[in-house]
Amino acid sequence: SIGLCWAFLAGEWLAEQQPIVIKKHGRKAKSIFRYGFDYLRRVLLNIEQHQPQFQQALQLLSGT
């Protein structure tokens, strides 16, 4: 359940930075959860290359 919350928080944060694209039918291209999940997956699978992003993701989880 912590992973689910982390992905959702990351998605909200990312959506503030760069909003999710709205498609022609009026729905978002991705859900907020999926947006955050994809970001965390990319960062965690390449942690050596994405160290600053990993630190930001940890700060999201801690709430600071």
N, CA and C of each residue as an Amber inpcrd file, in Angstrom:
protein
   192
   0.8220000  -1.1950000   0.0000000   0.0000000   0.0000000   0.0000000
   0.8660000   1.2590000   0.0000000   2.0720000   1.1630000   0.5360000
   2.9640000   2.3260000   0.5050000   3.3580000   2.6370000  -0.9330000
   3.5910000   1.5880000  -1.7140000   3.9410000   1.7800000  -3.1210000
   2.8270000   2.4580000  -3.9000000   1.5910000   2.0980000  -3.6130000
   0.4510000   2.7270000  -4.2870000   0.3710000   4.2100000  -3.9490000
   0.5380000   4.5190000  -2.6710000   0.5080000   5.9260000  -2.2470000
   1.6670000   6.7060000  -2.8570000   2.8440000   6.0890000  -2.8990000
   4.0210000   6.7430000  -3.4620000   3.8160000   7.0530000  -4.9350000
   3.2540000   6.1090000  -5.6780000   2.9970000   6.3290000  -7.1070000
   1.9770000   7.4440000  -7.3050000   0.9430000   7.4810000  -6.4780000
  -0.0720000   8.5260000  -6.6060000   0.5130000   9.8960000  -6.2660000
   1.2980000   9.9750000  -5.1870000   1.9340000  11.2460000  -4.8170000
   2.8940000  11.7240000  -5.9030000   3.6510000  10.8010000  -6.4600000
   4.5700000  11.1560000  -7.5450000   3.7930000  11.6480000  -8.7600000
   2.6730000  11.0040000  -9.0580000   1.8410000  11.4290000 -10.1840000
   1.2600000  12.8130000  -9.9810000   0.8000000  13.1110000  -8.7690000
   0.2840000  14.4520000  -8.4810000   1.3800000  15.4970000  -8.6430000
   2.5640000  15.1880000  -8.1220000   3.6790000  16.1210000  -8.2050000
   4.0780000  16.3570000  -9.6610000   4.1590000  15.2770000 -10.4420000
   4.5130000  15.4060000 -11.8570000   3.4580000  16.1900000 -12.6310000
   2.1910000  15.9660000 -12.3110000   1.1060000  16.6680000 -13.0030000
   1.1530000  18.1660000 -12.7210000   1.6560000  18.5540000 -11.5490000
   1.8510000  19.9780000 -11.2630000   2.9860000  20.5430000 -12.1020000
   4.0470000  19.7500000 -12.2840000   5.2090000  20.1900000 -13.0590000
   4.8890000  20.2570000 -14.5510000   4.2800000  19.2080000 -15.0540000
   3.9250000  19.1140000 -16.4710000   2.5790000  18.4030000 -16.5590000
   1.5170000  19.1480000 -16.8270000   0.1710000  18.5530000 -16.8340000
   0.0450000  17.3970000 -17.8260000  -0.8290000  16.4680000 -17.4870000
  -1.0990000  15.3130000 -18.3410000  -1.8950000  15.7850000 -19.5510000
  -1.5530000  15.2700000 -20.7090000  -2.2080000  15.6490000 -21.9630000
  -3.6700000  15.1960000 -21.9360000  -4.5650000  16.0740000 -22.3850000
  -5.9810000  15.7420000 -22.5180000  -6.2240000  15.3360000 -23.9690000
  -6.7980000  14.1670000 -24.1600000  -7.0650000  13.6740000 -25.5170000
  -8.3210000  14.3190000 -26.0900000  -8.5930000  14.0630000 -27.3550000
  -9.7210000  14.6770000 -28.0540000 -11.0620000  14.3540000 -27.4120000
 -11.1990000  13.1810000 -26.8240000 -12.4690000  12.8010000 -26.2180000
 -12.6430000  13.3720000 -24.8140000 -11.6700000  14.1550000 -24.3430000
 -11.7890000  14.8570000 -23.0740000 -11.1920000  14.1480000 -21.8730000
 -10.6600000  12.9770000 -22.0640000 -10.0410000  12.2500000 -20.9560000
  -8.5290000  12.4130000 -20.9970000  -7.9300000  12.2150000 -19.8270000
  -6.4790000  12.3040000 -19.7440000  -5.8380000  11.1110000 -20.4470000
  -4.6390000  11.3410000 -20.9830000  -3.9120000  10.2720000 -21.6690000
  -3.4850000   9.1800000 -20.6910000  -3.1870000   9.5570000 -19.4560000
  -2.7940000   8.6190000 -18.4030000  -3.4750000   9.0390000 -17.1110000
  -3.6720000   8.0890000 -16.2320000  -4.1710000   8.4310000 -14.9020000
  -3.0130000   9.0130000 -14.0910000  -3.3480000   9.6990000 -13.0210000
  -2.3140000  10.2700000 -12.1560000  -1.4660000   9.1450000 -11.5620000
  -2.1170000   8.0550000 -11.1690000  -1.3780000   6.9160000 -10.6320000
  -0.3910000   6.3690000 -11.6600000  -0.8440000   6.1740000 -12.8910000
   0.0180000   5.6070000 -13.9400000   1.1840000   6.5380000 -14.2570000
   0.9230000   7.8370000 -14.2530000   1.9580000   8.8390000 -14.5010000
   3.0630000   8.7130000 -13.4470000   2.6630000   8.6190000 -12.1850000
   3.6300000   8.4770000 -11.1020000   4.3240000   7.1280000 -11.1050000
   3.5660000   6.0700000 -11.4020000   4.1370000   4.7240000 -11.4370000
   5.2120000   4.6120000 -12.5120000   4.9280000   5.1380000 -13.6990000
   5.9130000   5.0930000 -14.7850000   7.1740000   5.8680000 -14.4120000
   6.9990000   7.0050000 -13.7540000   8.1420000   7.8150000 -13.3270000
   8.9880000   7.0440000 -12.3120000   8.3440000   6.4820000 -11.2880000
   9.0830000   5.7370000 -10.2660000   9.7800000   4.5140000 -10.8540000
   9.1210000   3.8320000 -11.7620000   9.7270000   2.6590000 -12.4020000
  10.9810000   3.0590000 -13.1720000  10.8850000   4.1620000 -13.9230000
  12.0360000   4.6270000 -14.7040000  13.1980000   5.0120000 -13.7820000
  12.8880000   5.7030000 -12.6870000  13.9310000   6.1370000 -11.7560000
  14.5510000   4.9450000 -11.0330000  13.7300000   4.0360000 -10.5470000
  14.2500000   2.9160000  -9.7630000  15.0150000   1.9000000 -10.6090000
  14.6330000   1.7200000 -11.8530000  15.3460000   0.7720000 -12.7090000
  16.6870000   1.3170000 -13.1920000  16.8450000   2.6340000 -13.1730000
  18.0990000   3.2730000 -13.5950000  18.5830000   4.2090000 -12.4970000
  18.6680000   3.6890000 -11.2890000  18.9440000   4.5310000 -10.1280000
  20.3080000   5.2210000 -10.2070000  21.2920000   4.5870000 -10.8490000
  22.6110000   5.2070000 -10.9610000  22.5520000   6.4770000 -11.8070000
  21.7270000   6.4660000 -12.8310000  21.6250000   7.6070000 -13.7370000
  20.6300000   8.6520000 -13.2450000  19.7300000   8.2670000 -12.3490000
  18.6640000   9.1630000 -11.9030000  18.7290000   9.4210000 -10.4010000
  19.9090000   9.6000000  -9.8670000  20.0680000   9.8010000  -8.4290000
  19.3270000  11.0420000  -7.9170000  19.4080000  12.2070000  -8.5790000
  18.6570000  13.3770000  -8.0770000  17.1440000  13.1560000  -8.0940000
  16.6410000  12.4910000  -9.1340000  15.2100000  12.2190000  -9.2070000
  14.7890000  11.2400000  -8.1080000  15.6650000  10.3040000  -7.7770000
  15.3680000   9.3640000  -6.6970000  15.2630000  10.1020000  -5.3690000
  16.1520000  11.0550000  -5.1400000  16.0920000  11.8430000  -3.9070000
  14.7870000  12.6390000  -3.8300000  14.3530000  13.2120000  -4.9600000
  13.0770000  13.9330000  -4.9910000  11.9190000  12.9990000  -4.6910000
  11.9620000  11.8050000  -5.2440000  10.8900000  10.8330000  -5.0140000
  10.8300000  10.4260000  -3.5440000  11.9740000  10.2890000  -2.9080000
  11.9880000   9.9740000  -1.4810000  11.4230000  11.1210000  -0.6590000
  11.6910000  12.3470000  -1.0620000  11.1330000  13.4980000  -0.3550000
   9.6170000  13.5350000  -0.4790000   9.0860000  13.1210000  -1.6150000
   7.6310000  13.0450000  -1.7690000   7.0360000  12.0690000  -0.7680000
   7.7060000  10.9580000  -0.5790000   7.2140000   9.9310000   0.3290000
   7.2740000  10.4040000   1.7790000   8.2920000  11.1860000   2.1160000
   8.4360000  11.6580000   3.4950000   7.5510000  12.8630000   3.7900000
   7.0590000  13.5270000   2.7530000   6.1720000  14.6700000   2.9670000
   6.8940000  15.9830000   3.2080000   8.2010000  16.0380000   2.9410000
   8.9330000  17.2950000   3.1370000   9.2960000  17.9140000   1.8190000
